[in-house]
Amino acid sequence: QVQLVESGGGSVQAGGSLRLTCAISGRTFSGRNTMAWFRQAPGKEREWVASAMSWVEEMTSHADSVSGRFVISRDNAKNTLDLQMNSLKPEDTAVYYCAASARVIRVTSPDDYDYWGQGTQVTVSS
């Protein structure tokens, strides 16, 4: 089993920054794997934010809505996945979730991920 624990959420004014961290414990991914950040605002579906893929090579991908403002990164030595969020907007307000899969998957599909954290709240005020 894999355990994911998010931290770093909070309240910030528009234009501010936050850094989320997902601590990974339990089973270690020995082969190809995919990790991601999703978010869910009240009354809305869970939305893909960004992914970090260890496939043939290390790759990252970001949703258009956050591209240029958010950066996903992973530290395999520390077993962490980070999301640096800059130039935050009120529409970024949501619960942010860390997700993982020990496979090559459709990175934007929440159904393809096998492991999820409990989430951390991010609130951006105008």
N, C-alpha and C positions, 0 to 999 in steps of 0.2 A: 504494500500500500504506500501511497504517497500522501503526505500532509503538506498543505499550503496554508501559510498564515500571512495575511496582508497587514501592513502598518504604514503610517505616514499620512493618513487622511486628516482632514480638518477643515476649518473655515478660512477663507481668504477673500480679499477684494478682487474685483476684476482687474486683470493685468498682472496679478501676482503669480507666484510659482509654488509648486508643491512637488515633493518627490515621494513616490510610493515604492515600497519594497515588499517583495513576496519572498518569505523564507521557505525553503523547500527541505523537507526531511522525510525519512523513511526510505523507501526503495530508491536506489540510484539509477538513473537512466544510463544504460551502457551503450545503447545504439542510437538510431535516429529518433529524435523527439521534437515536439513542438510545444512552445509555451506562449501564453498570450495574456493580455489584459482585455477584459470586457467591462462594460458599464451598463447600469440600468437606472433610469430615472423613473419617478413615480408615474404609474399608468402607462409606461412604455415598455416595449420589448427589450430584451438584453441586446446590446449593441457591441459589435467587435470594435476594439480600439487599435490594437497593435499586436503583432506576433514576432517571436524570435524562434527561428527554425534551425535546428542542428540536423541537417539532412546530408547531402553530399558535401556541402560546405555550410558555413554559418551565414544566415541571412536574416534580415528583418523586413517587416512590412508594416505600414501605418495606414489607417483609414484616412480618406481625403479630408474629413472634418477636423483632423488633428495634425495632419502633415505640416511640418514646419514649426509646430509649437510643442509637440510631444516627442520624446525619444525613448524607445524601449532598449534596454540593455541587459545582458546577463553576465554573471560572474560565476563561472563553473567551479572555481576554487572555493568560493564562499557559499555556493548553492543558493544564490539569490537571483531574483529577477526584478529589475527596477523599471519605473516609469517616471521620467523627468517631465513635468508638465509646466510649461511656461506660457505667458500671455493668456492666462485663464479667462474664460468667459462665463457668464451666468449659465449659459446652455451646457456647460461642462458639468454642472451639478448633477451628481448621481452617486450610487453605490458602485465602487470599482471592485471587480473580482479578478483574481489571478486564476488561470486555468492551465492544465497540462495534459499532454498525451504522449505515450511512448510509441508514436507512429507518425508517419507522413500522412497528413490529413488536409481537408479543406479548412484553411486557417480561419476563415471568417464564420464558420458554422459552429455555434455553441454545442450542437448535438454531437459533434465529433470529438469533443474533449472528454477525457475520462475522470479527471480530478479537478476539484474546485475548492477555493478558499471560501471563507465566510463573508468576505467583503469588508471594505472600509469606506466610510462616507466622505465625500468631497462636496463642499458647499461653497459656491462662488457668488458673492453678493455684488450688486451693481453700485 
